Amino acid sequence: QVQLVESGGGLVQPGGSLRLSCAASGIILSIYDMGWYRQAPGQQRELVARMSSGGSSTYADVVKGRFTISRDNAKNTVLLQMNSLKPEDTAVYYCNARRSFTTDNSWGQGTQVTVSS
């Protein structure tokens, strides 16, 4: 059974930083594409950053240069370093694990990030 547990969210002032962590269990992380998505109130869930099992990363244009996704397969952990945060980054952030060419697609419960002065 796949379980993804996010942590690291909270309240931060504009310009500040947060690091989100996703602890995965029940899967071999190295064979999964891992991603971070976010959903603001009244908005659809959107991709923030994704890293393939091979290590290539993709970012939403609005976070390029500010956010960095990384993974530690040995620790079954995926991180999202968020710098220069803006109020529009406020959302619930979700961890996603997806295995290519299969129906394996799992979500964490989400962690709230609020950027406000």
C-alpha positions in Angstrom: 0.0 0.0 0.0 1.4 3.3 -1.1 1.6 6.0 1.5 2.8 9.6 0.9 3.1 11.9 3.8 3.9 15.6 3.3 5.4 17.9 5.9 7.0 21.3 6.1 4.2 23.6 5.3 3.3 26.6 7.3 3.0 30.4 7.4 5.8 32.4 5.9 6.3 36.1 4.9 6.7 37.1 1.3 10.3 36.6 0.2 10.8 33.8 2.7 11.6 30.1 2.2 10.1 26.8 3.1 11.1 23.2 2.4 8.5 20.6 1.9 9.2 17.0 2.4 7.3 13.9 1.1 8.0 10.6 2.9 7.0 7.6 0.7 6.4 4.1 1.9 5.1 1.0 0.2 6.9 1.8 -3.0 10.4 1.7 -4.5 10.8 5.4 -5.0 13.5 5.0 -7.7 11.1 3.6 -10.3 8.4 6.3 -9.8 8.0 9.8 -11.3 7.5 12.1 -8.3 5.8 15.4 -8.4 4.5 18.3 -6.3 1.2 19.8 -7.1 -0.8 22.6 -5.5 -4.4 23.7 -5.2 -5.5 27.1 -4.1 -9.1 27.8 -3.0 -11.4 27.8 -5.9 -8.7 26.7 -8.3 -7.8 23.5 -10.0 -4.9 21.4 -8.8 -1.8 22.4 -10.8 1.6 21.0 -11.4 4.4 22.7 -9.5 7.4 20.5 -10.2 8.0 17.0 -11.3 11.1 14.7 -11.3 11.2 11.6 -13.5 12.6 8.3 -12.2 15.6 9.1 -14.4 16.2 12.4 -12.6 15.0 15.0 -15.1 12.9 17.8 -13.7 10.1 19.9 -15.0 8.8 23.1 -13.4 5.8 25.3 -13.8 6.8 28.6 -15.4 5.6 30.6 -12.3 8.0 28.8 -10.0 11.1 28.4 -12.3 14.2 29.8 -10.6 12.5 29.9 -7.2 11.6 26.2 -6.5 13.8 23.2 -6.6 12.7 19.6 -6.5 15.0 16.8 -5.4 14.8 13.2 -4.4 16.7 10.8 -2.2 15.8 7.3 -3.3 17.7 5.7 -0.5 15.6 7.6 2.0 12.4 7.3 0.0 12.0 11.1 0.3 11.2 13.9 -2.2 11.8 17.5 -1.3 10.6 20.8 -2.6 12.7 23.8 -1.7 10.7 27.0 -2.1 12.5 30.3 -2.1 11.4 33.9 -2.7 7.8 32.9 -1.9 5.0 35.1 -3.0 1.4 35.4 -1.7 0.2 33.7 -4.9 2.1 30.6 -3.9 -0.4 30.1 -1.1 -2.1 26.7 -1.6 -2.3 23.2 -0.3 0.7 21.3 -1.7 0.4 17.7 -2.6 3.0 15.0 -3.3 2.3 12.6 -6.2 3.9 9.3 -7.1 3.2 8.0 -10.6 4.7 5.0 -12.4 5.0 5.4 -16.1 2.9 3.1 -18.4 0.9 1.8 -15.4 -2.2 3.0 -13.5 -0.1 3.5 -10.4 -0.9 7.1 -9.3 -1.0 8.0 -5.6 -1.4 11.3 -3.6 -0.5 12.5 -0.2 -3.0 14.3 2.1 -1.4 17.7 1.4 0.3 20.4 3.4 -0.8 24.0 3.7 1.5 26.8 2.6 0.5 30.3 3.4 2.5 33.3 2.2 1.4 36.4 4.0 2.7 39.4 5.9 
